[in-house]
Amino acid sequence: MELGPEDLSPALVQKVVRHGGKDAFAEAREDLKEDVGLDIAARQVERITERVGDEWAAARDEQVERFKQGQLPRRYSEKPAVAAVMPDGGRILIRAAEQGPGVHDPQWKEPKYGCCLTLHTPQSATDPQPAPPSKFLNPQRVTQIVREVKNRSSSAPPPSAAAPRRRRRKALRRKATAQVVRTVVATMCGAEEFAYMLATETYLRNLDLAQRKAYVCDGLAYNWTIWEEHFRAWGFVPILDFLHLLTYLYDAAQALGGGAKPQWERYTLWLHWAWEGKREKLWAALCAHAAKLGAPPKDAAEQDPRRILHDAARYVEHNLTRMDYPRYRKLGLPISSAPIESVVKQFNRRVKGTEKFWLKEGAEAVLQVRAAYLCQDDRVQRLWARPRPHYRAVGRNRAAIAA
């Protein structure tokens, strides 16, 4: 049997990496022992997973460099009809390197994620959904949406992190979707490097050649800098994620007080205006309420009504040109970043938690593995088909098939 530098067959190395990229290394070790009878230390799972992740990161960086130089060939000949690109960020705990045993100088850092989609959606002469979805007008569902949007950007671990681990084998039924193919980009690098990674993936998949294309994200400034520098020239329509806008409107309506009924009536009125594309009217209303409360002091608490109204008005002002939702629906373009929200949740289950402290290089490697397996193309097969470098074995004689 042909063995690689890990003293394992290529097939077993692939299983180790797949499990190590999906679950905590200790849990991956237990799964490998149960599923394939491979008795391997958790530390070895970590080393093998990170080694392969480093190789895949190097392959990614090579593509990015060729893209920068204008020497990168496209991967496909077909041009998609509809495409969407969605960037977002997460949270992960990073610890200092070379500080001896234990965790030193832990800090929350932001990994950056990107979702590249081909879609199958028609154009319409009229707005195909002129009224907001019922879930946006259901108090319980709206409260849940707002909480989920806020939790994603917080430093709290995902809700499932503290729950007992349960093995789930049964396939889940999925709702019909217009999504055709999704690929994923992930990195611990800065915004400029991430922008090139996202642009490279877009170019490789011919998404820049799509007939209709959307760039959907929240209001963070660096997201729109990426659009300005890379996606505007390609003709991607900039769209503010409707769920983040909904959150601002809900908080603003709550901050004005007056009781549950007036608060809900304000929210539903503003939501309808936003959904119907009455951007200026919405902005004027928020500005009027903010002016009535007065400007927030510099040290205003996050829950200060003055700050909440001021932030909501400013958020709408900065994104007015990205809120023409009836037009986007006619074009068959997404107005929600739900696909990238789903991707971020899947990354969070692997890398986010108050008990998980990563070295930056190790996190980058694991993110590459997780991203590859979240892609819905032949990404994983192509990466495994690449020749692997030769180096000294990891943990020789420590891995064996259990009797």
C-alpha positions, -999 to +999 in steps of 0.1 A: +000+000+000+014+034-010+020+056+020+025+094+021+046+115+045+021+109+072+026+071+071-010+068+060-025+059+026-038+089+006-073+077+012-069+077+050-051+111+048-082+125+030-105+111+057-083+126+085-084+160+068-121+160+061-129+152+098-103+176+111-117+204+090-153+198+102-149+189+139-127+197+169-096+176+166-104+154+196-139+148+182-124+141+148-102+115+164-132+097+179-150+098+146-121+083+127-117+055+152-154+047+150-159+052+113-128+037+097-110+020+126-081+045+125-065+050+159-047+083+157-039+109+183-058+142+182-025+160+179-018+140+148-052+149+133-043+186+140-009+184+123-021+165+092-051+188+088-031+220+092-003+207+069-028+200+041-046+233+048-012+251+044-008+234+010-042+245-001-036+280+011-004+281-010-024+269-040-049+297-035-022+323-031-006+311-063-039+317-082-043+351-066-008+361-077-015+350-113-048+369-113-030+400-102-006+396-131-033+389-156-021+354-163-048+333-147-069+312-171-106+309-165-118+275-151-150+272-173-161+282-207-198+288-198-211+321-187-238+320-160-270+339-164-272+351-128-245+354-102-241+368-067-211+376-045-215+380-008-187+389+017-190+388+054-170+384+086-169+362+117-152+361+151-124+338+163-101+338+193-064+341+184-036+334+209+000+346+208+026+322+193+059+311+209+049+319+244+053+285+260+025+263+274-010+278+279-029+305+263-012+339+260-027+373+249-060+359+236-078+383+212-110+382+192-101+386+155-123+387+124-119+359+097-133+370+064-156+349+044-170+351+008-198+333-009-198+331-048-231+318-063-246+310-096-284+313-095-314+304-116-339+333-113-360+349-139-365+386-147-399+403-143-415+433-158-433+439-125-422+434-089-427+396-083-432+402-046-445+437-038-454+428-002-429+418+025-427+381+034-449+372+063-419+362+085-409+399+085-443+408+099-444+381+126-432+395+160-417+362+172-399+355+139-386+391+136-372+390+172-354+358+163-340+373+131-327+403+149-311+382+176-294+359+150-280+389+130-266+404+162-252+372+176-232+365+144-211+397+149-206+393+186-178+375+205-202+349+220-197+313+209-224+298+186-254+284+206-244+249+196-210+252+212-221+244+247-247+218+237-239+180+240-225+167+208-249+144+189-241+124+158-266+131+131-268+107+101-303+112+089-305+134+058-325+166+063-351+178+039-342+211+022-364+237+008-363+244-029-338+271-038-327+292-068-291+285-059-272+264-085-236+262-073-219+278-043-182+282-037-166+296-006-135+318+002-121+321+038-091+338+053-075+354+084-058+379+061-066+416+059-093+432+038-071+440+008-058+404+005-093+390+010-106+413-017-082+398-042-091+362-031-128+370-037-121+386-070-100+357-081-127+332-073-152+354-091-130+355-122-123+317-122-160+309-122-169+335-149-193+352-125-180+386-138-194+376-172-229+368-159-258+386-176-271+398-142-250+399-111-253+412-075-229+421-048-248+417-015-235+425+020-241+445+052-231+481+056-195+477+067-172+501+050-146+477+039-172+455+021-181+485-001-145+493-006-140+458-021-170+464-044-156+498-055-121+484-062-130+451-078-167+445-086-180+479-097-161+477-130-175+442-136-211+456-133-221+440-101-252+457-087-245+468-051-273+457-027-276+463+010-286+431+028-322+435+038-319+415+070-293+440+084-315+469+074-345+452+091-324+449+123-317+486+124-353+495+118-365+472+145-341+486+170-350+521+161-387+515+165-381+498+199-359+527+211-387+552+207-407+534+233-444+541+239-454+505+244-455+473+224-482+483+200-468+517+189-433+502+186-446+474+163-466+498+142-435+519+136-415+490+127-440+476+102-445+510+086-408+515+081-404+479+069-430+484+042-413+516+031-379+499+029-394+469+010-413+492-014-381+512-022-393+544-004-358+551+007-360+589+010-392+587+030-377+562+054-346+582+058-366+614+065-386+597+092-356+583+109-338+617+108-369+635+122-370+611+152-333+613+157-334+651+157-363+651+182-343+630+206-311+650+201-276+641+192-260+613+213-230+622+234-197+606+225-199+583+255-235+572+249-242+536+258-251+512+230-287+511+243-291+549+245-322+557+223-303+587+209-275+566+197-298+539+182-318+564+162-287+583+151-270+551+139-302+539+121-305+572+103-268+573+093-270+536+082-298+543+058-282+575+046-249+558+037-268+530+019-295+549+000-281+539-034-281+502-024-317+500-013-338+499-045-353+466-036-382+465-061-357+470-090-335+442-076-365+418-074-375+426-110-339+417-120-341+384-102-313+394-079-311+384-042-317+411-016-306+390+014-272+376+023-287+345+038-263+322+018-232+337+034-250+339+067-254+301+065-218+297+055-206+318+085-226+296+108-209+265+095-175+281+099-184+292+134-193+257+145-157+247+137-136+276+147-156+299+171-159+293+208-147+307+241-127+275+247-110+275+212-078+295+210-060+294+176-026+303+164-033+325+133-015+302+110-033+271+123-067+289+119-058+299+083-051+263+074-083+249+090-103+276+073-090+264+039-100+229+046-134+239+058-139+262+028-130+235+003-155+210+017-182+237+018-177+243-020-203+227-042-180+222-072-152+198-078-128+218-056-119+191-032-111+166-059-089+191-078-070+199-046-063+163-037-052+156-073-024+182-070+011+167-063+019+170-026+054+183-015+079+159+000+089+165+036+096+145+068+068+124+081+045+137+108+045+115+139+060+084+123+047+052+138+020+070+158-009+061+135-023+026+131-054+008+121-072-003+153-075-041+157 
